[in-house]
Amino acid sequence: MYMKENLHVGYEPFQLYLKGFLRSFGLALILIVVMTTAFFFIDLNNNLVGPLEFIILLLSVLYASIFVSRRMDNKGWMHGLIVGTVYFVILLIINFVTSIGDFHFFTFLPKWIFFASTGLLGGTIGINLR
């Protein structure tokens, strides 16, 4: 009976992280559809696409870290940092698999700082919203 309780406790945070990631991916998808629709109907500068995509990703990291840390008991900053780092790793893997030319890890290091900082901020906000 003791082992069964520990398995349930260890599995619950994984489900919470997964639910947070799925919700934030949904948010990112909705925001990207809104952005592309706006660019389709309104004549905007195409140089805005890259920064707006990055802001959308940061908003989705913020949402996921708030969602996860709000439901945790403590250490919201740590859960936010985990969310930001996992987002970074997912994007790193996607870029590594889809890149045609040279792949440079050091170009992604500043992005990890942004993702981790946003995750820390969202985790801190989420733990204080309870």
C-alpha positions in Angstrom: 0.0 0.0 0.0 2.9 2.4 0.8 4.4 2.0 -2.7 1.0 2.6 -4.4 0.6 6.0 -2.6 4.1 7.1 -3.6 3.4 6.2 -7.2 0.3 8.3 -7.2 2.0 11.3 -5.6 4.9 11.1 -8.1 2.6 10.8 -11.1 0.3 13.7 -10.2 2.9 16.5 -10.9 3.7 14.9 -14.3 0.0 15.1 -15.2 -0.1 18.7 -14.0 2.9 19.7 -16.1 1.4 17.9 -19.1 -1.9 19.7 -18.7 -0.1 23.0 -18.3 1.9 22.4 -21.5 -1.1 21.4 -23.5 -3.1 24.4 -22.4 -0.2 26.8 -23.1 0.4 25.2 -26.6 -3.3 25.8 -27.2 -2.9 29.4 -26.2 0.1 29.8 -28.4 -1.8 28.2 -31.3 -4.7 30.6 -30.8 -2.4 33.6 -30.6 -0.5 32.6 -33.7 -3.7 32.2 -35.7 -4.8 35.6 -34.5 -1.4 37.1 -35.5 -1.4 35.4 -39.0 -5.0 36.5 -39.6 -4.1 40.1 -38.7 -1.1 40.0 -41.0 -3.3 38.6 -43.8 -6.0 41.3 -43.6 -3.9 44.2 -42.5 -0.8 45.3 -44.4 1.8 45.1 -41.6 5.6 45.1 -41.8 6.9 41.5 -42.1 9.8 42.3 -39.8 7.3 42.1 -36.9 6.7 38.4 -37.4 9.8 37.2 -35.6 9.5 39.3 -32.5 5.7 38.7 -32.2 6.3 35.0 -32.4 8.9 35.2 -29.6 6.5 37.3 -27.5 3.7 34.7 -28.1 6.1 31.9 -26.9 7.0 33.9 -23.8 3.3 34.5 -23.1 2.7 30.7 -23.4 5.6 30.0 -21.0 4.2 32.5 -18.6 0.7 31.0 -18.8 2.1 27.4 -18.3 4.3 28.4 -15.3 1.4 30.3 -13.7 -0.9 27.3 -14.3 1.5 24.7 -12.9 2.8 26.7 -9.9 -0.7 27.8 -8.9 -1.6 24.2 -8.3 1.6 23.2 -6.5 2.1 23.6 -2.7 5.4 25.4 -2.7 8.5 26.4 -4.7 6.6 28.1 -7.5 9.8 29.6 -8.8 11.3 26.2 -9.3 8.3 24.8 -11.2 8.3 27.9 -13.4 12.0 27.4 -14.1 11.3 23.8 -15.1 8.5 24.9 -17.4 10.7 27.5 -19.1 13.6 25.1 -19.5 11.3 22.3 -20.9 9.9 24.8 -23.4 13.5 25.8 -24.4 14.5 22.1 -24.8 11.4 21.4 -26.9 12.2 24.3 -29.2 15.9 23.3 -29.3 15.0 19.8 -30.4 12.5 21.1 -33.0 15.1 23.5 -34.4 17.8 20.8 -34.4 15.7 18.4 -36.3 14.4 20.9 -38.8 17.5 23.0 -39.4 19.1 22.5 -42.8 22.3 24.5 -42.3 24.6 24.8 -39.4 23.2 24.5 -35.9 24.8 26.8 -33.3 23.8 26.1 -29.7 25.2 29.5 -28.5 22.6 31.4 -30.5 19.9 29.7 -28.4 21.5 30.5 -25.0 20.1 34.0 -24.7 16.6 32.6 -25.5 17.0 30.1 -22.6 17.6 33.1 -20.3 14.4 34.7 -21.6 12.4 31.4 -21.2 13.8 30.7 -17.7 13.2 34.3 -16.5 9.7 34.2 -17.8 9.1 30.8 -16.1 10.5 32.1 -12.9 8.3 35.2 -13.0 5.2 33.1 -13.9 6.0 30.6 -11.1 6.3 33.4 -8.6 3.1 35.0 -9.7 1.3 31.6 -9.7 2.3 30.6 -6.2 1.1 34.0 -4.9 -2.3 33.8 -6.7 -3.5 30.9 -4.5 
